[in-house]
Amino acid sequence: MLGSEGPARHLERKNARLIAEWLAKRYIRAAFPTAFDARWRRQMKEWVALLQTHSLWIQGVYLRLSTLNELEEAKPYLCHLLVAVPAVRKKDLDWPRKSEELERVVEAFWSQFTPGIQCAGVEVVLTDRLTLADIEPYQRFDADWVSFADDTDVIPPHGDMTA
């Protein structure tokens, strides 16, 4: 879109929306402590794969940490996760089983980081049961919201405006 032609004085509404969404995802991300990121970063591909595997069932993931401060290695981060599931999924006959599965696989993923990160639990919630007050102490934690100093593997070259 931007790489194929020079800028015009006007962008189509759809293109302007795409750029705004890209900018929001690129720059308005949850900021997590570097020490927390370092404790789980080596498994990011597995996290992305988990989210992709269950993408029909996951609308968003929200993470709450015990602190946003940098902790020395001997001190663990305590985390709790909310997995938001589209409300339409409650009509699916697999919903009860899938809810338990999502809780189990997300908790298993985060439990592997003990003792540096301790998973205090995972709550799977339909979006029609989730309020802004519920997610207020949490930060968005989907694959495209994970913020690292070097996210070149996440942003394809054609999506990076600096390339």
N, CA and C atoms as a LAMMPS dump frame, in Angstrom:
ITEM: TIMESTEP
0
ITEM: NUMBER OF ATOMS
489
ITEM: BOX BOUNDS ff ff ff
-5.0000000000000000e+02 5.0000000000000000e+02
-5.0000000000000000e+02 5.0000000000000000e+02
-5.0000000000000000e+02 5.0000000000000000e+02
ITEM: ATOMS id mol type element x y z
1 1 1 N 0.837 -1.179 0
2 1 2 C 0 0 0
3 1 3 C 0.884 1.244 0
4 2 1 N 1.679 1.457 1.057
5 2 2 C 2.5 2.659 1.099
6 2 3 C 3.801 2.493 0.321
7 3 1 N 4.273 1.242 0.237
8 3 2 C 5.529 1.002 -0.442
9 3 3 C 5.412 0.988 -1.95
10 4 1 N 4.222 0.896 -2.492
11 4 2 C 4.058 0.761 -3.932
12 4 3 C 3.813 2.08 -4.648
13 5 1 N 3.456 3.099 -3.94
14 5 2 C 3.187 4.376 -4.595
15 5 3 C 3.488 5.513 -3.636
16 6 1 N 3.742 6.667 -4.197
17 6 2 C 4.02 7.831 -3.376
18 6 3 C 2.78 8.268 -2.604
19 7 1 N 2.989 8.973 -1.516
20 7 2 C 1.835 9.406 -0.712
21 7 3 C 0.947 10.395 -1.47
22 8 1 N -0.332 10.215 -1.339
23 8 2 C -1.306 11.137 -1.925
24 8 3 C -1.769 12.074 -0.815
25 9 1 N -2.516 13.038 -1.177
26 9 2 C -3.033 13.958 -0.164
27 9 3 C -4.207 13.363 0.584
28 10 1 N -4.638 12.227 0.134
29 10 2 C -5.84 11.639 0.708
30 10 3 C -5.706 10.111 0.688
31 11 1 N -6.05 9.483 1.795
32 11 2 C -6.058 8.022 1.858
33 11 3 C -7.501 7.547 1.895
34 12 1 N -7.737 6.433 1.228
35 12 2 C -9.069 5.849 1.324
36 12 3 C -9.33 5.483 2.783
37 13 1 N -10.584 5.53 3.175
38 13 2 C -10.966 5.266 4.568
39 13 3 C -10.421 3.92 5.06
40 14 1 N -10.533 2.889 4.238
41 14 2 C -10.054 1.553 4.622
42 14 3 C -8.549 1.567 4.884
43 15 1 N -7.784 2.207 3.999
44 15 2 C -6.333 2.277 4.175
45 15 3 C -5.953 3.096 5.401
46 16 1 N -6.652 4.175 5.64
47 16 2 C -6.384 4.995 6.825
48 16 3 C -6.646 4.18 8.098
49 17 1 N -7.719 3.393 8.094
50 17 2 C -8.042 2.56 9.247
51 17 3 C -6.966 1.501 9.462
52 18 1 N -6.5 0.867 8.377
53 18 2 C -5.445 -0.144 8.484
54 18 3 C -4.164 0.453 9.064
55 19 1 N -3.807 1.634 8.613
56 19 2 C -2.605 2.29 9.126
57 19 3 C -2.782 2.642 10.596
58 20 1 N -3.942 3.159 10.969
59 20 2 C -4.201 3.498 12.369
60 20 3 C -4.129 2.262 13.255
61 21 1 N -4.697 1.157 12.802
62 21 2 C -4.628 -0.085 13.579
63 21 3 C -3.197 -0.57 13.706
64 22 1 N -2.449 -0.503 12.617
65 22 2 C -1.059 -0.929 12.657
66 22 3 C -0.264 -0.081 13.65
67 23 1 N -0.437 1.243 13.572
68 23 2 C 0.269 2.131 14.49
69 23 3 C -0.1 1.843 15.94
70 24 1 N -1.382 1.63 16.188
71 24 2 C -1.818 1.34 17.562
72 24 3 C -1.169 0.062 18.072
73 25 1 N -1.159 -0.965 17.23
74 25 2 C -0.567 -2.238 17.658
75 25 3 C 0.947 -2.144 17.794
76 26 1 N 1.551 -1.295 17.002
77 26 2 C 3.011 -1.179 17.016
78 26 3 C 3.496 -0.332 18.189
79 27 1 N 2.769 0.723 18.523
80 27 2 C 3.276 1.677 19.499
81 27 3 C 2.466 1.797 20.777
82 28 1 N 1.245 1.361 20.779
83 28 2 C 0.437 1.45 21.993
84 28 3 C 0.301 0.037 22.54
85 29 1 N 1.373 -0.445 23.104
86 29 2 C 1.418 -1.806 23.618
87 29 3 C 1.595 -1.769 25.114
88 30 1 N 1.193 -2.865 25.729
89 30 2 C 1.461 -3.013 27.144
90 30 3 C 2.968 -3.076 27.342
91 31 1 N 3.448 -2.373 28.334
92 31 2 C 4.87 -2.402 28.646
93 31 3 C 5.073 -3.309 29.855
94 32 1 N 5.793 -4.381 29.651
95 32 2 C 6.073 -5.31 30.729
96 32 3 C 7.538 -5.154 31.131
97 33 1 N 7.855 -5.492 32.363
98 33 2 C 9.249 -5.38 32.789
99 33 3 C 10.173 -6.243 31.921
100 34 1 N 11.347 -5.724 31.646
101 34 2 C 12.332 -6.448 30.848
102 34 3 C 12.664 -7.788 31.498
103 35 1 N 12.755 -7.809 32.823
104 35 2 C 13.073 -9.056 33.537
105 35 3 C 11.97 -10.095 33.334
106 36 1 N 10.722 -9.654 33.289
107 36 2 C 9.613 -10.579 33.026
108 36 3 C 9.712 -11.123 31.6
109 37 1 N 9.903 -10.224 30.631
110 37 2 C 10.021 -10.637 29.232
111 37 3 C 11.156 -11.647 29.052
112 38 1 N 12.28 -11.391 29.702
113 38 2 C 13.447 -12.273 29.557
114 38 3 C 13.163 -13.681 30.071
115 39 1 N 12.268 -13.799 31.029
116 39 2 C 11.983 -15.111 31.625
117 39 3 C 11.13 -16.002 30.731
118 40 1 N 10.406 -15.423 29.821
119 40 2 C 9.544 -16.257 28.979
120 40 3 C 9.811 -16.086 27.479
121 41 1 N 10.57 -15.107 27.08
122 41 2 C 10.75 -14.758 25.667
123 41 3 C 11.195 -15.927 24.79
124 42 1 N 12.032 -16.802 25.308
125 42 2 C 12.539 -17.918 24.492
126 42 3 C 11.419 -18.85 24.034
127 43 1 N 10.237 -18.745 24.635
128 43 2 C 9.097 -19.589 24.268
129 43 3 C 8.021 -18.812 23.497
130 44 1 N 8.377 -17.65 22.966
131 44 2 C 7.368 -16.833 22.292
132 44 3 C 6.738 -17.553 21.101
133 45 1 N 7.526 -18.282 20.329
134 45 2 C 6.967 -18.997 19.178
135 45 3 C 5.907 -20 19.631
136 46 1 N 6.128 -20.628 20.772
137 46 2 C 5.147 -21.582 21.298
138 46 3 C 3.876 -20.856 21.739
139 47 1 N 4.027 -19.643 22.299
140 47 2 C 2.862 -18.852 22.708
141 47 3 C 2.041 -18.455 21.48
142 48 1 N 2.728 -17.999 20.459
143 48 2 C 2.046 -17.612 19.22
144 48 3 C 1.353 -18.836 18.609
145 49 1 N 2.018 -19.978 18.626
146 49 2 C 1.416 -21.205 18.089
147 49 3 C 0.171 -21.599 18.888
148 50 1 N 0.23 -21.462 20.2
149 50 2 C -0.936 -21.765 21.043
150 50 3 C -2.104 -20.851 20.672
151 51 1 N -1.831 -19.567 20.535
152 51 2 C -2.888 -18.613 20.179
153 51 3 C -3.448 -18.905 18.79
154 52 1 N -2.586 -19.265 17.858
155 52 2 C -3.055 -19.583 16.512
156 52 3 C -3.888 -20.856 16.495
157 53 1 N -3.462 -21.856 17.247
158 53 2 C -4.191 -23.126 17.322
159 53 3 C -5.622 -22.914 17.804
160 54 1 N -5.792 -22.007 18.737
161 54 2 C -7.102 -21.778 19.35
162 54 3 C -7.731 -20.454 18.906
163 55 1 N -7.314 -19.936 17.756
164 55 2 C -7.722 -18.592 17.34
165 55 3 C -9.23 -18.422 17.165
166 56 1 N -9.941 -19.461 16.838
167 56 2 C -11.398 -19.341 16.72
168 56 3 C -12.064 -19.152 18.076
169 57 1 N -11.356 -19.511 19.12
170 57 2 C -11.919 -19.474 20.466
171 57 3 C -11.369 -18.323 21.307
172 58 1 N -10.321 -17.678 20.861
173 58 2 C -9.699 -16.622 21.669
174 58 3 C -9.864 -15.274 20.98
175 59 1 N -10.546 -14.369 21.652
176 59 2 C -10.683 -13.004 21.139
177 59 3 C -9.603 -12.104 21.714
178 60 1 N -9.147 -12.414 22.91
179 60 2 C -8.1 -11.619 23.534
180 60 3 C -7.565 -12.321 24.762
181 61 1 N -6.327 -11.973 25.114
182 61 2 C -5.706 -12.49 26.328
183 61 3 C -5.259 -11.285 27.14
184 62 1 N -5.527 -11.333 28.425
185 62 2 C -5.171 -10.248 29.335
186 62 3 C -4.338 -10.817 30.468
187 63 1 N -3.242 -10.138 30.774
188 63 2 C -2.288 -10.602 31.769
189 63 3 C -2.183 -9.583 32.896
190 64 1 N -2.204 -10.088 34.128
191 64 2 C -1.986 -9.223 35.299
192 64 3 C -0.744 -9.727 36.019
193 65 1 N 0.189 -8.831 36.243
194 65 2 C 1.409 -9.17 36.981
195 65 3 C 1.324 -8.641 38.407
196 66 1 N 2.033 -9.306 39.296
197 66 2 C 2.07 -8.873 40.689
198 66 3 C 2.737 -7.511 40.83
199 67 1 N 3.616 -7.183 39.91
200 67 2 C 4.296 -5.889 39.903
201 67 3 C 4.781 -5.599 38.49
202 68 1 N 4.87 -4.335 38.162
203 68 2 C 5.462 -3.934 36.881
204 68 3 C 6.903 -3.472 37.081
205 69 1 N 7.413 -3.662 38.287
206 69 2 C 8.797 -3.317 38.591
207 69 3 C 9.733 -4.401 38.065
208 70 1 N 10.967 -4.015 37.838
209 70 2 C 12.005 -4.992 37.48
210 70 3 C 12.355 -5.77 38.739
211 71 1 N 12.306 -7.089 38.658
212 71 2 C 12.634 -7.929 39.805
213 71 3 C 13.948 -8.654 39.55
214 72 1 N 14.72 -8.817 40.622
215 72 2 C 15.94 -9.613 40.487
216 72 3 C 15.542 -11.062 40.234
217 73 1 N 16.441 -11.809 39.68
218 73 2 C 16.132 -13.164 39.224
219 73 3 C 15.576 -14.065 40.323
220 74 1 N 15.986 -13.857 41.553
221 74 2 C 15.541 -14.715 42.657
222 74 3 C 14.079 -14.471 43.043
223 75 1 N 13.525 -13.335 42.635
224 75 2 C 12.137 -13.009 42.979
225 75 3 C 11.215 -13.329 41.811
226 76 1 N 10.159 -14.108 42.06
227 76 2 C 9.259 -14.48 40.965
228 76 3 C 8.203 -13.406 40.669
229 77 1 N 7.788 -13.362 39.418
230 77 2 C 6.602 -12.593 39.038
231 77 3 C 5.413 -13.533 39.214
232 78 1 N 4.364 -13.049 39.816
233 78 2 C 3.118 -13.786 39.93
234 78 3 C 2.207 -13.254 38.828
235 79 1 N 1.606 -14.152 38.037
236 79 2 C 0.74 -13.677 36.966
237 79 3 C -0.607 -14.404 36.98
238 80 1 N -1.609 -13.712 36.493
239 80 2 C -2.95 -14.272 36.316
240 80 3 C -3.395 -13.854 34.924
241 81 1 N -4.084 -14.771 34.23
242 81 2 C -4.51 -14.483 32.861
243 81 3 C -6.012 -14.617 32.701
244 82 1 N -6.576 -13.719 31.907
245 82 2 C -7.964 -13.82 31.458
246 82 3 C -7.922 -14.133 29.971
247 83 1 N -8.65 -15.156 29.578
248 83 2 C -8.765 -15.496 28.164
249 83 3 C -10.191 -15.145 27.747
250 84 1 N -10.324 -14.16 26.886
251 84 2 C -11.638 -13.702 26.423
252 84 3 C -12.057 -14.512 25.201
253 85 1 N -13.228 -15.132 25.306
254 85 2 C -13.765 -15.976 24.245
255 85 3 C -14.986 -15.28 23.642
256 86 1 N -15.085 -15.225 22.315
257 86 2 C -16.256 -14.574 21.698
258 86 3 C -17.558 -15.163 22.248
259 87 1 N -18.48 -14.295 22.606
260 87 2 C -19.749 -14.717 23.212
261 87 3 C -20.51 -15.71 22.35
262 88 1 N -20.37 -15.61 21.042
263 88 2 C -21.078 -16.503 20.126
264 88 3 C -20.672 -17.967 20.354
265 89 1 N -19.498 -18.197 20.928
266 89 2 C -19.004 -19.558 21.14
267 89 3 C -19.791 -20.323 22.205
268 90 1 N -20.545 -19.619 23.055
269 90 2 C -21.31 -20.345 24.084
270 90 3 C -22.414 -21.205 23.469
271 91 1 N -22.768 -20.926 22.219
272 91 2 C -23.775 -21.733 21.521
273 91 3 C -23.179 -23.023 20.967
274 92 1 N -21.852 -23.078 20.888
275 92 2 C -21.163 -24.248 20.354
276 92 3 C -21.265 -25.397 21.362
277 93 1 N -21.57 -26.572 20.884
278 93 2 C -21.69 -27.744 21.757
279 93 3 C -20.373 -28.074 22.449
280 94 1 N -19.261 -27.667 21.854
281 94 2 C -17.941 -27.925 22.441
282 94 3 C -17.544 -26.911 23.516
283 95 1 N -18.364 -25.89 23.758
284 95 2 C -17.979 -24.823 24.666
285 95 3 C -17.518 -25.325 26.042
286 96 1 N -18.242 -26.164 26.748
287 96 2 C -17.762 -26.586 28.077
288 96 3 C -16.391 -27.287 28.018
289 97 1 N -16.224 -28.165 27.048
290 97 2 C -14.956 -28.876 26.906
291 97 3 C -13.833 -27.921 26.496
292 98 1 N -14.149 -27.033 25.563
293 98 2 C -13.136 -26.11 25.052
294 98 3 C -12.71 -25.108 26.131
295 99 1 N -13.645 -24.685 26.949
296 99 2 C -13.319 -23.772 28.045
297 99 3 C -12.287 -24.407 28.981
298 100 1 N -12.514 -25.66 29.334
299 100 2 C -11.569 -26.377 30.206
300 100 3 C -10.227 -26.574 29.51
301 101 1 N -10.275 -26.886 28.214
302 101 2 C -9.042 -27.08 27.448
303 101 3 C -8.222 -25.796 27.394
304 102 1 N -8.876 -24.671 27.102
305 102 2 C -8.165 -23.393 27.048
306 102 3 C -7.512 -23.079 28.392
307 103 1 N -8.249 -23.276 29.455
308 103 2 C -7.692 -23.025 30.788
309 103 3 C -6.463 -23.903 31.02
310 104 1 N -6.578 -25.167 30.668
311 104 2 C -5.506 -26.135 30.896
312 104 3 C -4.256 -25.8 30.064
313 105 1 N -4.421 -25.518 28.758
314 105 2 C -3.242 -25.295 27.917
315 105 3 C -2.561 -23.955 28.214
316 106 1 N -3.344 -22.927 28.506
317 106 2 C -2.739 -21.636 28.838
318 106 3 C -2.017 -21.727 30.18
319 107 1 N -2.632 -22.384 31.143
320 107 2 C -1.971 -22.542 32.446
321 107 3 C -0.712 -23.396 32.318
322 108 1 N -0.751 -24.456 31.514
323 108 2 C 0.431 -25.298 31.308
324 108 3 C 1.564 -24.495 30.673
325 109 1 N 1.218 -23.655 29.694
326 109 2 C 2.244 -22.835 29.054
327 109 3 C 2.939 -21.962 30.098
328 110 1 N 2.177 -21.241 30.9
329 110 2 C 2.772 -20.304 31.848
330 110 3 C 3.397 -20.994 33.051
331 111 1 N 2.96 -22.183 33.375
332 111 2 C 3.53 -22.909 34.511
333 111 3 C 4.95 -23.4 34.24
334 112 1 N 5.347 -23.473 32.981
335 112 2 C 6.687 -23.947 32.655
336 112 3 C 7.784 -22.979 33.102
337 113 1 N 7.413 -21.758 33.46
338 113 2 C 8.406 -20.746 33.807
339 113 3 C 8.671 -20.649 35.309
340 114 1 N 8.089 -21.546 36.081
341 114 2 C 8.357 -21.592 37.515
342 114 3 C 9.832 -21.952 37.702
343 115 1 N 10.563 -21.326 38.58
344 115 2 C 10.15 -20.435 39.644
345 115 3 C 10.155 -18.954 39.281
346 116 1 N 10.689 -18.57 38.102
347 116 2 C 10.798 -17.148 37.747
348 116 3 C 9.476 -16.46 37.517
349 117 1 N 8.497 -17.214 36.999
350 117 2 C 7.131 -16.717 36.812
351 117 3 C 6.213 -17.777 37.402
352 118 1 N 5.352 -17.369 38.277
353 118 2 C 4.404 -18.305 38.872
354 118 3 C 3.001 -17.949 38.397
355 119 1 N 2.363 -18.908 37.753
356 119 2 C 1.013 -18.694 37.24
357 119 3 C 0.013 -18.893 38.366
358 120 1 N -0.7 -17.822 38.703
359 120 2 C -1.688 -17.88 39.784
360 120 3 C -3.048 -18.338 39.281
361 121 1 N -3.158 -18.56 37.986
362 121 2 C -4.412 -19.052 37.442
363 121 3 C -4.765 -18.452 36.107
364 122 1 N -5.696 -19.14 35.455
365 122 2 C -6.206 -18.719 34.155
366 122 3 C -7.72 -18.77 34.235
367 123 1 N -8.35 -17.709 33.803
368 123 2 C -9.808 -17.639 33.793
369 123 3 C -10.262 -17.475 32.344
370 124 1 N -11.114 -18.373 31.893
371 124 2 C -11.658 -18.309 30.543
372 124 3 C -13.051 -17.701 30.656
373 125 1 N -13.26 -16.565 29.98
374 125 2 C -14.482 -15.798 30.153
375 125 3 C -15.073 -15.422 28.797
376 126 1 N -16.364 -15.615 28.64
377 126 2 C -17.057 -15.168 27.431
378 126 3 C -17.106 -13.644 27.426
379 127 1 N -16.984 -13.051 26.256
380 127 2 C -16.918 -11.591 26.176
381 127 3 C -18.19 -10.908 26.673
382 128 1 N -19.331 -11.588 26.621
383 128 2 C -20.545 -10.952 27.139
384 128 3 C -20.605 -10.984 28.664
385 129 1 N -19.65 -11.629 29.276
386 129 2 C -19.549 -11.676 30.742
387 129 3 C -18.367 -10.861 31.266
388 130 1 N -17.596 -10.298 30.36
389 130 2 C -16.377 -9.577 30.701
390 130 3 C -16.643 -8.074 30.639
391 131 1 N -16.306 -7.381 31.711
392 131 2 C -16.525 -5.933 31.743
393 131 3 C -15.18 -5.201 31.727
394 132 1 N -15.239 -3.913 31.445
395 132 2 C -14.028 -3.098 31.511
396 132 3 C -13.452 -3.099 32.917
397 133 1 N -14.323 -3.137 33.917
398 133 2 C -13.853 -3.198 35.308
399 133 3 C -13.081 -4.496 35.555
400 134 1 N -13.511 -5.588 34.922
401 134 2 C -12.808 -6.865 35.072
402 134 3 C -11.385 -6.795 34.534
403 135 1 N -11.226 -6.155 33.389
404 135 2 C -9.905 -6.153 32.747
405 135 3 C -9.036 -4.957 33.135
406 136 1 N -9.57 -4.048 33.931
407 136 2 C -8.811 -2.849 34.299
408 136 3 C -7.427 -3.143 34.876
409 137 1 N -7.277 -4.115 35.787
410 137 2 C -5.925 -4.362 36.329
411 137 3 C -5.035 -5.208 35.419
412 138 1 N -5.539 -5.583 34.256
413 138 2 C -4.817 -6.442 33.326
414 138 3 C -4.267 -5.621 32.171
415 139 1 N -3.324 -6.229 31.441
416 139 2 C -2.803 -5.633 30.221
417 139 3 C -3.004 -6.623 29.087
418 140 1 N -3.316 -6.121 27.914
419 140 2 C -3.551 -6.965 26.742
420 140 3 C -2.285 -7.753 26.442
421 141 1 N -2.425 -9.037 26.117
422 141 2 C -1.249 -9.878 25.926
423 141 3 C -1.411 -10.857 24.775
424 142 1 N -1.956 -10.404 23.659
425 142 2 C -2.048 -11.249 22.474
426 142 3 C -0.695 -11.237 21.769
427 143 1 N -0.551 -12.095 20.788
428 143 2 C 0.731 -12.224 20.097
429 143 3 C 1.202 -10.898 19.518
430 144 1 N 0.316 -10.118 18.928
431 144 2 C 0.752 -8.874 18.298
432 144 3 C 0.856 -7.717 19.289
433 145 1 N 0.595 -7.987 20.56
434 145 2 C 0.741 -6.955 21.58
435 145 3 C 1.975 -7.169 22.428
436 146 1 N 2.685 -8.244 22.206
437 146 2 C 3.874 -8.526 22.986
438 146 3 C 4.947 -7.552 22.551
439 147 1 N 5.53 -6.861 23.506
440 147 2 C 6.46 -5.79 23.204
441 147 3 C 7.876 -6.164 23.619
442 148 1 N 8.759 -6.223 22.643
443 148 2 C 10.165 -6.481 22.899
444 148 3 C 10.983 -5.424 22.194
445 149 1 N 12.238 -5.297 22.619
446 149 2 C 13.116 -4.323 21.991
447 149 3 C 13.314 -4.655 20.512
448 150 1 N 13.411 -5.933 20.184
449 150 2 C 13.597 -6.336 18.796
450 150 3 C 12.45 -7.243 18.397
451 151 1 N 11.485 -6.715 17.659
452 151 2 C 10.351 -7.527 17.239
453 151 3 C 10.355 -7.724 15.727
454 152 1 N 11.528 -7.776 15.139
455 152 2 C 11.605 -7.912 13.694
456 152 3 C 10.998 -9.211 13.202
457 153 1 N 10.996 -10.263 14.024
458 153 2 C 10.372 -11.515 13.615
459 153 3 C 8.859 -11.408 13.593
460 154 1 N 8.301 -10.459 14.338
461 154 2 C 6.862 -10.304 14.435
462 154 3 C 6.318 -9.403 13.332
463 155 1 N 7.053 -8.375 12.974
464 155 2 C 6.61 -7.411 11.968
465 155 3 C 7.242 -7.787 10.621
466 156 1 N 6.445 -8.222 9.644
467 156 2 C 7.024 -8.547 8.339
468 156 3 C 7.578 -7.28 7.682
469 157 1 N 8.616 -7.419 6.847
470 157 2 C 9.231 -6.243 6.216
471 157 3 C 8.238 -5.358 5.48
472 158 1 N 7.237 -5.946 4.815
473 158 2 C 6.296 -5.114 4.079
474 158 3 C 5.352 -4.367 5.014
475 159 1 N 5.3 -4.747 6.288
476 159 2 C 4.443 -4.059 7.249
477 159 3 C 5.195 -3.026 8.063
478 160 1 N 6.523 -3.001 7.914
479 160 2 C 7.348 -2.084 8.674
480 160 3 C 7.616 -0.869 7.815
481 161 1 N 7.149 0.285 8.265
482 161 2 C 7.258 1.497 7.463
483 161 3 C 8.693 2.007 7.361
484 162 1 N 9.606 1.485 8.182
485 162 2 C 10.988 1.94 8.113
486 162 3 C 11.8 1.159 7.103
487 163 1 N 11.28 0.024 6.623
488 163 2 C 12.047 -0.817 5.685
489 163 3 C 12.006 -0.254 4.285
